[in-house]
Amino acid sequence: MKKRLIAVLMAVAMVGTLAVGCGSNKDNSTGSNDAKSADEKVLHLEGGNPETLDSLTGTSGDSVGVIREVMEGLGRFVKKDGQDVLEPAGAESWESSDDGLTWTFHLRDHKWSDGEDVTAEDYVYAFQRMFNPDTASSGVEFFLSLENAQEIVDGTKKPEDIGVSAPDDKTVVFKLTKPVPYFEMILGSPVAFPQRKDIVEKYGDQYGADKDSVVYNGPFIVDEWTPGSKVILAKNDTYWDKDSVKLDKVELLYIDDDTSAMTMLKNGELDAHTANAKWEDEIMATDNFDLVEAPFPAGMRDIFNVDTPLLKSPKVRLALTLAKDREELNNTLFDGYYEPAHGWIMPAITCQGINFREKAGNPLKEAAAQYTDLEALFKEGLQEEGIDPNEKPTLKVLLGDSSADTQTAGELYKNEIESKLPITIELESCTDNTDFMQRRKDGNFEMTFLHMNGAEYDDPSVFLNMYLTGAAANEGHYSNAKYDELIKKAENSTDAEERLNLFVEAEKIMLVEDPAISPTVYWNQNFFVSKKVKNLTAPAWVPLGFEYKYTEVE
């Protein structure tokens, strides 16, 4: 169940290669042989159901996982000597001004898969397209520190005014309105990858819809893409560092149940898979796998759509948040493998080196101690919104797919909430991952259940900026003026203690005073990895996925 539940969770933020999409499994039973011929070095993983290859709009785990390997930005997240680092990639060097407001990147000679040079203008165009409201890219929230960014969002300036320029073909300059301690880290995100204007304009709305509608500049290219089944990547012969790439192909399969995935793992049809307690003894007993542990800042949450009449009241949302028994859900759904989340920012996240959770504590535990009569709190919220507290309202909860495991998880949540509050939970299921993402994007839901977010850089803002009023990732249409003020004040400060205190206050608002979401667990990133596979790493800032540029298969 654990892997299938994770399939429901993929959001904007940014998620990766091991994540599985929602829907039905098709034609992958012989996948292990499809991609491999004699002497080829092929890596077999899960993650073959991307919804797009557009680096500015692909937010599902499978999309980001593929995009991260077939395209490349200025820097690349890798793990070296046990440490997560951003190594030079499209840029061979860079520097910042003394005041931290100007960053200059010097591009290396490298090419797109069609032989054209990657130029500084490709980066400029990508950022201009990111800030075009028609693109609706979640990357905007990461780069509001760029000159003219807020004015573009407000509609007073054009996307072409964004503070990214190309003084020549090999130089990209970023102008900021304030110093950003984590600026280098966010440039490693797929939303900061270059894009070719001629290719985007050629394919229009179909850009990224199939393997031939994009060009590639990463270690691999998409050689085959069968929607709902698999993606096969092949080594990119035009890649600037192709000699470091030891794999000939990577086969990413879409598998829609955990038992099938584990059977394929044991049979050698998969080389790695997310680990969980249910399968750990059986898999490790084969002596064919290593258990790889990697720190990973990610969390599961439920999203409230505050446009829903029933959910307009913060008291109703808080009652629903506190009625959820995180310990029971973790033990029942995940065999106690994760950590119950009584806050939103993950334990691994720091604010300029200061651990956030140690400072913030557990705001939901504190709230639970304060609000002991949840039914009274719930009814009070109903009454304030003009809803008869003596009538039992219905809340529709959106599940990411219709699999048996996901339905079981939904039923567990439904029974728990209905036993504590006078409410009827009606479960809705998506047909597949694309449907799930589109419904969230359109605001076509009342509440989602068990949705995942992973971090792309080490700062509380990565999880808090998404709830700013009007943010593209703000799928529940949350808006709180005090919250916005705190986040923007923190973003305009470089003092670590000041920023930390502002973020702590903001988290309490969006969890307790005026809930935007209901966290469930802090996730961790453990993997079963075949002993035949070497240098398959999982950098912390590569959400839910592997980095396999340097991977070798014996």
Secondary structure by P-SEA (a helix, b strand, c coil): caaaaaaaccccccccccccccccccccccccccccccccccccccccccccccccccccaaaaaaaaaaccccbbbbbccccccccccccccccccccccbbbbbbccccccccccccaaaaaaaaaaaaccccccccccccccccaaaaaaaccccccccccccccccbbbbbbcccccaaaaaaaccccbbbbaaaaaaaccccccccccccccccccccccccccbbbbcccccccccccccccbbbbbbbccaaaaaaaaaaccccccccccccaaaaaaaccccbbbbbbbcbbbbbbcccccccccaaaaaaaaaaccaaaaaaaccccccccccccccccccccccccccccccaaaaaaaacccaaaaaaaaaaaacccccbbbbbbbbbccccaaaaaaaaaaaaaaaacccbbbbbbbbccaaaaaaaaaacccccccbbbbbbcccccccccccccccccccccccccaaaaaaaaaaaacccaaaaaaaaaaaaaaacccccccccccbbbbbbbcccccccccccccccccccccccccc
